[in-house]
Amino acid sequence: MADADTSLNFFFDQSDLDETRTESLVCDALSGMDDGELYLESTQSESFSFDDGRLKAASFDSSQGFGLRAVTGESTGYAHSNELSEAAIKRAADTVRAVKTGSDGSMSLAPVRTNKQLYSDINPLGGIDFARKVALLEEIDAYARAADPRVRQVSASVLGSWQAVEIIRADGHRVRDVRPLVRLNVSVVMGEGDRQESGNEGAGGRQSYDFLFDEAHWKAQTNEAIRQAAVNLQSVAAPAGEMTVVLGPGWPGVLLHEAIGHGLEGDFNRKKTSAFAGLMGERIAAPGITIVDDGTLDAKRGSLSVDDEGTATERTVLIEDGILKGYMQDRLNARLMGQKATGNGRRQSFGHAPMPRMTNTFMLAGDKDPGEILASVDDGLYAVNFGGGQVDITSGKFVFSCTEAYRVKGGKIMEPVKGATLIGNGPDVLKRVSMIGNDLKLDNGVGTCGKGGQTVPAGVGQPTLRVDGITVGGTAG
């Protein structure tokens, strides 16, 4: 339940904190401030990794603590502790009061209340015992090795976490959220002679382990990792130069996330360090391109019933038919820009202050059949999967490596290529999209987003896209 339910007093039942006294401490600490909150958090997490035919590592961690934030103007005071006690909160209050006050002493209005719940409050860590988790990884290893004699190495991992948070504001507004998260990863190395290539596949979301442990599901993941490795064993050196590139649906949206998404976060635009700063209402993309950030999708990895400031998440239209329509906002940047918070205030843990971050960011489908898009390419590249990349937010320049890509000639998919990188500029690429597929797909639940030293789970997606004139860095002589 997003709004505080008085029948659930997790943090106060598990500590010596008194609810009434804690609310009073928060009220006193934030008196005269523009905004702020007490953020209480308790997290349990585990991971199991299987490699070279044996269990390599198994870990379990638990943590709890709080973060107290005071905001006035553009200044933020933040103090945190892993000690849930009245004394620790008092010490934190003394610290955050050092923020200079330049406001009229009235706290910003609390977030609008919501009762939406996008995921169960189930704790996945307790649903399946230790032995079954290890047995699953053993089954994946045996299945992959039996599937193809070229398989030389199998790595598999299971990760799960359960996070409970409570947010208390100076006006007594309280919000609670309980957030499960699971993930399964499979990596395969295949070899022929002296050559070795890899394939990777993963899936996850805000739910229990049950769907990951379903035999049909984990076998499909393993088969996909094997398929990718087999394709890469046949790959040839990638071409280089400027060419037409077709981006596949789903995970290739990670390029959109990095090269464009971060540039549409409120802080970069308020500070005018984004390539999109000052362009609200202007055309920044080709007609037909609509991009949204949607934190309200049931059980998706990037979804949240409420963000880490207590604001309900929403579907925020960022670009509509090529026109810049909105930014992703936390409370601080929304207030300073005269806009409304969009439920994008996120933090890695109680030890971090919130900032505007993406949830599930994706481009909506167009009207072209993917086959029609590929058939339109005389000579180019079809990029299906991506690995790592680098982006400069201010300029929008990016470099992304392809982990699965093919030459396209005469409208037909040809040989797979190895070592292809896409080099370009986010704002420029948006204008070079000439065909948009009708096959929107979201990633399988593996995305992790980094910003300002913090990491949070996120989702990406897109349909098949034709982009005219991207620079491809290759390895062909």
N, C-alpha and C positions, 0 to 999 in steps of 0.2 A: 504494500500500500504506500503510495507516495506521500500523502499527508500523514502527520503524526497520529498514531492510534494509541490512545492512553492505555489500552490493554496490553500493549507491547512496550516494555520499558527495558530493553536489552542493556543499554549502557548503564542505567541506574541500578538495575538488578545485579550487574556484574562488577560494580565498583562501590566505593563509599560516597559517590556523588549524590547530592540531594537535588531533585528536580527544581524545586522552588528556589533554592539558594543559587543553583547554577544559572537559572534565568536571570536572577537579580545581578549576578556577577557580569553576565554578558551585557545587560542593560547599562550598568555603571561603566564598564570598559568602553562601550561604544557611544556614550553620551557625547553629543556635539559633533559626531561624525556624519559623513554623507552616506556611508554604507558599511557593511561588515557582517560577520557571523562567527559563531563557534561551530566548527566542523568536527564531529566525533566519528571515529572510524575503527572498526575491528575487521581484520582480514585473516583468512586462513588460505594457504596455497600449498600445492604439492606438485611434484613432477617425477616422472619415471622415464628413463632413457635406456634403450636397448641397442647395443652395437656389437658387431663382431660375434654374434651368437650368444651374447650373455648380457645380463643386466649390468649396465655401466654405472648408473647412479639412480638413487631414489632419495627424495628430500621432502620434508614437510616443514613449513614455516607458519608462524602465527605472529601477528603484531596488532597493537592497538595504540591509540593515542588521539590527540586533538590538535587542531590548528585554529588559532584565534586571529582574525583579520580585522583591521580597522582601516577604512578608506576615507580620505578627505581630499577633494580636488583630484589631482593626478597622483597623489602620494598614497602609498600603502604601507601600513605597519603590519608585520606578520610574525607571530611567535608560535612555536609548536613544541610538543612534548609527548613522550610515550608513557607518561605518568597521568593516569586519569584520577586526579584528585583536586579538591578545592584549592589547596595550596598552590598547585602547579598552574591552575587557571588564573589565580591571583597574580602570580609572577608574570605570566604572559600578558595579563591586562596592564601591568605597570610598563611593560615593554612597548605595547602597541599604542599606548597613550602618548608616546613621544612624537607621534605623527603630528605635524603642525596642523592646527585647525584653521580653516579659512572659510568655512561654510556658515550657514545661518543656524546651524544646530539642529536641523530637522532631518531625520533619517529618511532615506529613499523608501518609497512604498515597497512593501513585501511582494514577492512573486505571487501571481494568481494561483490559488489552490487547485489541486487536481487529485483525482482518485484513480487515474489510469495506471494500469500495471501491465508492462510489456513482457514480463517474464515471471516465472514462479520464484518464490523465495526459498526453494529447495537448496540444501547444501549438497552439491554433487560429491564432495569428498567422502561422505558417509554412505553413499548409496551402493557402492561396489567395493568389495574388500580388496586388500593388498594383493592376495594371491591371484585373483581374477584379473587384475590390471597387468600383472607380470605375465600371466598366461596369454593375454591378448597380444602382447608384444612378441611373445614366443611364436604364436600362431602366425602373425604377420611375417616374421622372419622366415619360418618354414614354408609358408605359402609362396613368398616371393622367390625363394631359392628353387622351389620345385617348378615354378611357372616358366622359367627360362634358364637354360644351363649357362648362359653368359653372365648371370647375376653373380657378382663377386663380393658385394658388400651390401648389407641392409641395415639401415638405422631407423628406429621408430621411437616415438616419444608420446606420452600422454601427459597433459597438463590440466590442472583444474584449480579454481579458486572460488571463494565465497566471501563477499564483502558486505558488511552492514554499515550504513552511515546514518547519521542524524545531524541535521543542520538547525541551529537555534539562532534566531535573530533578536535584536534588542527589543523589538515590539512584542516578543513572545511567540511569533510565528515559528512553528516547528515542522520539519519535514523529515520523514524516514524513508529509506530505500534499502532493499536487500538484493544483491546482485550476484547471481551465479555466472560462471564462465568456464567453458571447457574447450579443449583443442586436442586433435590428434594429428601428428605429422609422420609422413613416411618418406624416406630418402633411399634411393637405390643407385648403386654403381654397377655398371655393366661393362664387360670388356671383351675385345676380340684381338688376340695377339698382344701387342704392346699398347694398344689404344684403350683408354677407359673414358666413359662419359657417365653423367649422372642425370637423374630425374627426381623431381620432388613434388609431393602433393600433400595438402593438409585441409582440414575442415574443423569447424567449431561454431560456438555460439553461446548465448546465454540460456543454457538449459542443463539438464542432467547429462551424465555420461551415456545414457541408454542408447541414443541414436548412433553414437560413435562405436559402440560395442556391437551393434547389429552386424551380423556376418556379411550381408550383402553390401553394407556401407563400407566397412573397412577393406573388403576385397576390391571394391570399385576404386578406392583410393590407391591401394597397392598396385592394381593393374594400370592406373594412370601414371604412377611413378615409373613403372616398368616401360610403358609406352614411350614416355618422354626420353628415357635413357636410350631405348632402341633407336628412336628417331635421331638423337644426337650422335649415335655411333655412325650413322650414314651421312652426317653433315659434311659439307665442304666449306672452304674459306668464304667468308661473307664478302660481298662486293662493297665498294666504297663510292661515295659521291651523293649528289642530290637526286632524289628519286621519289616516286609515288610510294607511299607506305599505307598498307591496310592494317589497322589494329583490330585484333580479335575482341570478342565480347568478354565481359567479366573482369578478371584480374588485371588486364592491361589498363583498366581505369586507375591503377596506381600512378600512372603517368599524369593523368588528370588531377589526381589528389595532390601530388607533389608540385607539378609545374603550374597549376592554376589554383587549386583549392586553398593552399596556404596564403596565396596572394589576395584571397577574398575574406580573410579573417580580420575582424574589426581593428585590432591593435595596430597592424601594419598599415591600414588605411588611415586611421586617426593620426598616426605619426608620419604619414605620407612617405613610407618606405616601401610601399607595394607598387608594382608596375600598374596596378589598377586604381591607384589613389586619384580621387577627383573626377572619376569617369562615370559616376552614377547617372543612369538614364541614357548613356551613350552606347553606340554599337561597339562591342568589343569582340564579337564572334560572328561567324557566318550565320546567315538565316537558317532557322531550323534547329539551332543548338539551344537546348534548355538544360540547365544544370541545377540540381537541388541538393541540399543537405537535409537528410531526414533521420532524426533520432527516434522516430516513433514506430519503426518496423519491429514486429514481434520477434523476440528472441535473437535478433541479429547481434553480431559481435560489437558493433559500434553504437547500439541502441541504449538509451537510458530513459527510465520513466521520468526522472528529474535530473538535471545536471548537478554539478557539485557546489552550486550556489542555492539550490532549491527551486530553480526555474524549470517548469515543465518543458520538455523538448518539443520540437515541432518540425514541420516540413517547411523549410525556408527556401524560397526560390532565389537563386543567386543570379542566374542568367536566364532570360526568357526570350526565345526566338532571336538570340544573338545580342539582346540588350541587357546591360548590367542593371539588375533590379534590387540587389540586397547584399549585405555582408553577414557573416556569422558573428554574433555578438555575445560577450559576457556582460555583466551588469555595469562594470566600471566603464568600459569603452562605449557601451550604448548610451550611458548617461552623458558622457563627455561629448558624444557626437549628436545628441538630441534624437536618438533612435530608441527602439525598444529592444530589450534583451531577447534573444532567440533560443535560449536553452543550450548554448554552446560554451558555458563556463565550466571548464574541466581541469582536474588536477590529478597527478599521478597517485598521491597519497596525502595523508594529513600533514606530512612534512613539506608540502608544496602549496603555494598560493595558486588560485585558479587563473586561467587565461583563456581567451577564445580559441577553441579547437574544433575540428571537424568531428562528426559522428559517422554517419553513412553518407558518403558524397558520390553522386553518380550523374551521368548524362541520360536523359530520357530517350526512348526509342524514336526512330524516324520511320520512314515509309518504304525503305529499300530492302529488297531481299539480299541476304549476304552473298548468295551466289551471283547476283547481278553486280554487286560491288566488285567482287573478284574478277568477274568477266570483263569489267571495264578497264582493267589495268593491262597495258601492253607490256610494260617492263617495270618491275618494282619489287617490293618486299612485303611479305605477310608476317606480321609479328604477333605471335599467339601468347607467349609468356614472357614475363620480365623478371629480372633480378633486382639488383641495387641500382641506385641513381643518386645524382647530386643536383641541387637546384639552388639558384640565387634568387631570393624573394624579390629583391629590389629591381633586378633587371628581367627576371623571369626566365633566364637562361637555364637549360637543363642538359644533362647527359644521362641516358638510361641504357643499361645493358639488356639485350634480349637473351633469354635462356632457351627459347624455341622460336625459330623463324624459318621462313621458306622464301626462295625466289619465286616470283610470279612472272610468267612470260606468256604472251598471247592469251591472257585471261585465264590461264591454268596454273594451279599450284605445282611447282617443280621440286627440285631438290632442297632438303633442309640445309641451312647455313649455320656456321658457328662463328662466334666472335663479333656479331653485329651490335653496334651501339647507335642509339638515336640521339642526335644532337640538334638542339633547337631552342626556341624561345616560346614560352607558354602563350602569351598574348598573340604572337604571330601564328602559332599553330592553330589556335581557335579560328582564325580567319581563313585558314587553308583547308578546313574540312569541307569537302565537296559532296559527300554522300554519307547518309546516316542510316544504319541498318534498323530493321524492325525487331531485332533479337536482343533487347536489353537483358543483361544478366548481371547479377551481383556476385562478388567473390564468395568463396566457400567458408569464409569466417576465419581468416588467418592474419589479417592486417594489424600492424602495430605502427603507430605514428609517433615520431619524435619531434619535439619542439622545445627550445629553451631548457634543455637538459631533462625534460620530462617525457615519459612514454605513456601512451594510453591506447587501448584497443580501438580500432576503427574499421569501417567497411568502405569498399570502393565498388564501382561498377560502371558499365557502359555497354552500348550496342557495338556492332561492327562499324568501323569508321574508315572512310577513305580520306587520307590527308595528302594533298598535292605539294610536293617539294620539301620534304624533310631531308636534312643531311644525315647520311648513314656513314658511320665510321666502321670500316670492315678490316679484314685481314688478308684479302686477296691481293696478290702482287700485281 
